[in-house]
Structure formats: C-alpha cells, structure tokens
Amino acid sequence: MALPKRRHSKSRSRKRRTHWKLKQPGLSVCPACGAAKMPHRVCTSCGEYNGRTILEIND
C-alpha cells in the first residue's frame, strides 16, 4: 500500500476542510399561526399540520 512521502501542511488540510460547515435549517411559515417551523412537520406552537390539529397544545 502506498504511503505519503511528505506530511501535508496545516494550510492544505484546512483548505480541504473549509466546506465542512453546518447548514442552516430551511424554515417555512405555519399557515395557521404564522410561526416559523420545519417543513413537513407539525407546528410546535399551534399543533397543526396540513390544515388539521394533530397535537393539543396547552398554554
């Protein structure tokens, strides 16, 4: 098996790793209450999904 002849520099490794960042989650607006929510999931503030009440939220 081949081995590297020379050590990779820190800058070379860090250049490769610049794209390892976290992405911001895509958010959509709940049509019932207007709160920000993850798409295709039940709204955590009002408990509705696709025009139906799925969760009973107690205030």
The first five atom37 places (N, CA, C, CB, O) and aatype in JSON, in Angstrom:
{
  "aatype": [12, 0, 10, 14, 11, 1, 1, 8, 15, 11, 15, 1, 15, 1, 11, 1, 1, 16, 8, 17, 11, 10, 11, 5, 14, 7, 10, 15, 19, 4, 14, 0, 4, 7, 0, 0, 11, 12, 14, 8, 1, 19, 4, 16, 15, 4, 7, 6, 18, 2, 7, 1, 16, 9, 10, 6, 9, 2, 3],
  "atom_mask": [
    [1, 1, 1, 1, 1],
    [1, 1, 1, 1, 1],
    [1, 1, 1, 1, 1],
    [1, 1, 1, 1, 1],
    [1, 1, 1, 1, 1],
    [1, 1, 1, 1, 1],
    [1, 1, 1, 1, 1],
    [1, 1, 1, 1, 1],
    [1, 1, 1, 1, 1],
    [1, 1, 1, 1, 1],
    [1, 1, 1, 1, 1],
    [1, 1, 1, 1, 1],
    [1, 1, 1, 1, 1],
    [1, 1, 1, 1, 1],
    [1, 1, 1, 1, 1],
    [1, 1, 1, 1, 1],
    [1, 1, 1, 1, 1],
    [1, 1, 1, 1, 1],
    [1, 1, 1, 1, 1],
    [1, 1, 1, 1, 1],
    [1, 1, 1, 1, 1],
    [1, 1, 1, 1, 1],
    [1, 1, 1, 1, 1],
    [1, 1, 1, 1, 1],
    [1, 1, 1, 1, 1],
    [1, 1, 1, 0, 1],
    [1, 1, 1, 1, 1],
    [1, 1, 1, 1, 1],
    [1, 1, 1, 1, 1],
    [1, 1, 1, 1, 1],
    [1, 1, 1, 1, 1],
    [1, 1, 1, 1, 1],
    [1, 1, 1, 1, 1],
    [1, 1, 1, 0, 1],
    [1, 1, 1, 1, 1],
    [1, 1, 1, 1, 1],
    [1, 1, 1, 1, 1],
    [1, 1, 1, 1, 1],
    [1, 1, 1, 1, 1],
    [1, 1, 1, 1, 1],
    [1, 1, 1, 1, 1],
    [1, 1, 1, 1, 1],
    [1, 1, 1, 1, 1],
    [1, 1, 1, 1, 1],
    [1, 1, 1, 1, 1],
    [1, 1, 1, 1, 1],
    [1, 1, 1, 0, 1],
    [1, 1, 1, 1, 1],
    [1, 1, 1, 1, 1],
    [1, 1, 1, 1, 1],
    [1, 1, 1, 0, 1],
    [1, 1, 1, 1, 1],
    [1, 1, 1, 1, 1],
    [1, 1, 1, 1, 1],
    [1, 1, 1, 1, 1],
    [1, 1, 1, 1, 1],
    [1, 1, 1, 1, 1],
    [1, 1, 1, 1, 1],
    [1, 1, 1, 1, 1]
  ],
  "atom_positions": [
    [[0.84, -1.18, 0.0], [0.0, 0.0, 0.0], [0.89, 1.25, 0.0], [-0.96, 0.0, 1.23], [1.89, 1.3, 0.71]],
    [[0.52, 2.23, -0.78], [1.34, 3.43, -0.91], [1.21, 4.32, 0.31], [0.96, 4.21, -2.16], [0.14, 4.44, 0.91]],
    [[2.32, 4.95, 0.68], [2.34, 5.88, 1.8], [2.74, 7.26, 1.29], [3.3, 5.4, 2.91], [3.48, 7.37, 0.31]],
    [[2.25, 8.32, 1.95], [2.66, 9.65, 1.51], [4.14, 9.9, 1.79], [1.81, 10.72, 2.19], [4.65, 9.51, 2.84]],
    [[4.82, 10.55, 0.84], [6.24, 10.83, 1.02], [6.48, 11.95, 2.01], [6.88, 11.17, -0.31], [7.41, 11.9, 2.81]],
    [[5.62, 12.97, 1.95], [5.77, 14.1, 2.84], [4.46, 14.38, 3.56], [6.24, 15.34, 2.06], [3.38, 14.03, 3.1]],
    [[4.6, 15.03, 4.69], [3.43, 15.38, 5.5], [2.67, 16.52, 4.83], [3.86, 15.79, 6.94], [3.27, 17.45, 4.3]],
    [[1.35, 16.45, 4.86], [0.54, 17.55, 4.34], [0.58, 18.71, 5.32], [-0.93, 17.1, 4.1], [0.5, 18.5, 6.53]],
    [[0.71, 19.91, 4.8], [0.79, 21.09, 5.67], [-0.57, 21.36, 6.31], [1.26, 22.32, 4.87], [-1.6, 20.86, 5.85]],
    [[-0.55, 22.17, 7.38], [-1.8, 22.52, 8.06], [-2.73, 23.3, 7.15], [-1.51, 23.33, 9.33], [-3.94, 23.11, 7.17]],
    [[-2.15, 24.2, 6.36], [-2.99, 25.02, 5.48], [-3.65, 24.17, 4.4], [-2.16, 26.14, 4.83], [-4.79, 24.43, 4.01]],
    [[-2.95, 23.16, 3.91], [-3.54, 22.28, 2.9], [-4.71, 21.5, 3.46], [-2.48, 21.32, 2.34], [-5.74, 21.36, 2.81]],
    [[-4.55, 20.98, 4.68], [-5.64, 20.24, 5.32], [-6.82, 21.15, 5.62], [-5.16, 19.58, 6.61], [-7.97, 20.76, 5.44]],
    [[-6.52, 22.36, 6.07], [-7.59, 23.3, 6.43], [-8.33, 23.82, 5.2], [-7.02, 24.48, 7.22], [-9.52, 24.11, 5.28]],
    [[-7.64, 23.93, 4.09], [-8.31, 24.32, 2.84], [-9.34, 23.27, 2.43], [-7.27, 24.54, 1.71], [-10.42, 23.59, 1.94]],
    [[-8.98, 22.02, 2.63], [-9.89, 20.93, 2.28], [-11.1, 20.9, 3.2], [-9.16, 19.59, 2.34], [-12.2, 20.54, 2.79]],
    [[-10.89, 21.29, 4.47], [-11.96, 21.22, 5.46], [-12.85, 22.45, 5.51], [-11.38, 20.98, 6.8], [-13.75, 22.52, 6.35]],
    [[-12.63, 23.43, 4.65], [-13.42, 24.66, 4.71], [-14.89, 24.41, 4.39], [-12.86, 25.7, 3.74], [-15.74, 25.21, 4.77]],
    [[-15.2, 23.33, 3.71], [-16.58, 23.05, 3.32], [-17.3, 22.15, 4.3], [-16.6, 22.42, 1.95], [-18.41, 21.68, 4.02]],
    [[-16.71, 21.89, 5.46], [-17.32, 21.01, 6.46], [-18.21, 21.78, 7.41], [-16.25, 20.29, 7.25], [-18.3, 21.41, 8.58]],
    [[-18.86, 22.82, 6.98], [-19.65, 23.63, 7.9], [-21.11, 23.17, 7.96], [-19.59, 25.09, 7.48], [-21.6, 22.5, 7.05]],
    [[-21.76, 23.53, 9.03], [-23.16, 23.18, 9.2], [-24.03, 24.11, 8.38], [-23.56, 23.24, 10.68], [-23.7, 25.29, 8.21]],
    [[-25.13, 23.58, 7.87], [-26.06, 24.39, 7.1], [-27.22, 24.8, 7.98], [-26.56, 23.62, 5.85], [-27.64, 24.07, 8.88]],
    [[-27.74, 25.97, 7.7], [-28.89, 26.46, 8.44], [-30.13, 25.68, 8.0], [-29.08, 27.99, 8.24], [-30.31, 25.48, 6.8]],
    [[-30.98, 25.25, 8.93], [-32.16, 24.5, 8.52], [-33.14, 25.39, 7.76], [-32.84, 23.89, 9.73], [-33.31, 26.56, 8.09]],
    [[-33.78, 24.81, 6.75], [-34.79, 25.54, 5.99], [-36.06, 25.64, 6.81], [0.0, 0.0, 0.0], [-36.57, 24.63, 7.29]],
    [[-36.59, 26.83, 6.96], [-37.79, 27.05, 7.75], [-38.91, 27.53, 6.85], [-37.53, 28.05, 8.89], [-38.67, 28.23, 5.87]],
    [[-40.12, 27.15, 7.18], [-41.29, 27.65, 6.49], [-42.23, 28.28, 7.51], [-42.01, 26.51, 5.7], [-42.02, 28.14, 8.72]],
    [[-43.23, 28.96, 7.03], [-44.17, 29.67, 7.91], [-45.42, 28.82, 8.07], [-44.52, 31.08, 7.35], [-45.95, 28.3, 7.09]],
    [[-45.88, 28.67, 9.3], [-47.1, 27.92, 9.57], [-48.29, 28.74, 9.06], [-47.26, 27.61, 11.1], [-48.42, 29.91, 9.43]],
    [[-49.14, 28.17, 8.21], [-50.27, 28.94, 7.69], [-51.33, 29.24, 8.75], [-50.9, 28.2, 6.54], [-52.11, 30.19, 8.58]],
    [[-51.38, 28.47, 9.81], [-52.41, 28.68, 10.83], [-52.04, 29.79, 11.8], [-52.64, 27.39, 11.59], [-52.86, 30.66, 12.1]],
    [[-50.78, 29.77, 12.3], [-50.41, 30.76, 13.33], [-49.32, 31.72, 12.88], [-49.96, 30.04, 14.57], [-49.1, 32.74, 13.53]],
    [[-48.62, 31.42, 11.8], [-47.58, 32.31, 11.3], [-46.22, 32.11, 11.93], [0.0, 0.0, 0.0], [-45.3, 32.88, 11.66]],
    [[-46.06, 31.09, 12.77], [-44.77, 30.84, 13.41], [-43.84, 30.1, 12.44], [-44.95, 30.02, 14.71], [-44.3, 29.43, 11.52]],
    [[-42.54, 30.24, 12.67], [-41.55, 29.53, 11.86], [-41.51, 28.07, 12.3], [-40.14, 30.18, 11.98], [-41.5, 27.78, 13.49]],
    [[-41.49, 27.15, 11.32], [-41.47, 25.72, 11.62], [-40.67, 25.0, 10.56], [-42.9, 25.14, 11.71], [-40.42, 25.53, 9.48]],
    [[-40.26, 23.78, 10.88], [-39.57, 22.95, 9.89], [-40.6, 22.46, 8.87], [-38.84, 21.75, 10.58], [-41.73, 22.14, 9.25]],
    [[-40.23, 22.38, 7.59], [-41.2, 21.92, 6.59], [-41.57, 20.45, 6.78], [-40.63, 22.13, 5.19], [-40.74, 19.65, 7.2]],
    [[-42.79, 20.11, 6.48], [-43.34, 18.75, 6.57], [-43.34, 18.22, 8.0], [-42.55, 17.8, 5.68], [-43.18, 17.02, 8.21]],
    [[-43.52, 19.1, 8.97], [-43.59, 18.7, 10.37], [-44.71, 19.46, 11.06], [-42.25, 18.94, 11.09], [-45.14, 20.52, 10.59]],
    [[-45.16, 18.92, 12.17], [-46.22, 19.55, 12.95], [-45.68, 20.84, 13.56], [-46.76, 18.59, 14.05], [-44.54, 20.87, 14.03]],
    [[-46.48, 21.89, 13.55], [-46.08, 23.16, 14.15], [-46.04, 22.99, 15.66], [-47.06, 24.31, 13.74], [-46.98, 22.46, 16.27]],
    [[-44.94, 23.43, 16.26], [-44.78, 23.26, 17.7], [-45.54, 24.31, 18.51], [-43.32, 23.32, 18.07], [-45.76, 24.12, 19.7]],
    [[-45.95, 25.4, 17.87], [-46.66, 26.43, 18.63], [-48.17, 26.23, 18.61], [-46.32, 27.8, 18.07], [-48.84, 26.53, 19.6]],
    [[-48.73, 25.73, 17.5], [-50.19, 25.55, 17.46], [-50.61, 24.09, 17.32], [-50.77, 26.36, 16.31], [-51.77, 23.76, 17.59]],
    [[-49.71, 23.2, 16.89], [-50.02, 21.78, 16.8], [-50.75, 21.37, 15.53], [0.0, 0.0, 0.0], [-51.34, 20.29, 15.49]],
    [[-50.74, 22.21, 14.5], [-51.45, 21.88, 13.26], [-50.48, 21.4, 12.19], [-52.23, 23.09, 12.75], [-49.32, 21.79, 12.15]],
    [[-51.01, 20.52, 11.32], [-50.28, 20.06, 10.15], [-51.28, 19.78, 9.05], [-49.43, 18.8, 10.47], [-52.24, 19.04, 9.24]],
    [[-51.04, 20.37, 7.9], [-51.87, 20.15, 6.72], [-53.34, 20.5, 6.98], [-51.76, 18.7, 6.26], [-54.24, 19.81, 6.49]],
    [[-53.57, 21.56, 7.74], [-54.93, 22.02, 8.0], [-55.66, 21.26, 9.08], [0.0, 0.0, 0.0], [-56.84, 21.53, 9.33]],
    [[-55.02, 20.31, 9.74], [-55.66, 19.52, 10.8], [-54.91, 19.7, 12.11], [-55.73, 18.02, 10.42], [-53.7, 19.92, 12.11]],
    [[-55.63, 19.62, 13.21], [-55.0, 19.69, 14.53], [-54.49, 18.3, 14.89], [-55.98, 20.23, 15.61], [-55.28, 17.36, 15.03]],
    [[-53.19, 18.18, 15.04], [-52.56, 16.9, 15.36], [-52.24, 16.82, 16.85], [-51.29, 16.71, 14.53], [-52.45, 15.78, 17.47]],
    [[-51.72, 17.91, 17.42], [-51.34, 17.95, 18.82], [-52.19, 18.97, 19.56], [-49.86, 18.28, 18.97], [-52.49, 20.04, 19.03]],
    [[-52.57, 18.64, 20.76], [-53.24, 19.59, 21.62], [-52.18, 20.33, 22.43], [-54.27, 18.88, 22.55], [-51.49, 19.73, 23.26]],
    [[-52.04, 21.62, 22.2], [-51.04, 22.43, 22.88], [-51.71, 23.15, 24.03], [-50.36, 23.44, 21.91], [-52.65, 23.91, 23.83]],
    [[-51.23, 22.9, 25.25], [-51.76, 23.56, 26.45], [-50.9, 24.76, 26.78], [-51.81, 22.59, 27.66], [-49.68, 24.63, 26.9]],
    [[-51.52, 25.93, 26.92], [-50.76, 27.14, 27.23], [-50.66, 27.36, 28.72], [-51.39, 28.35, 26.58], [-50.06, 28.34, 29.16]]
  ]
}
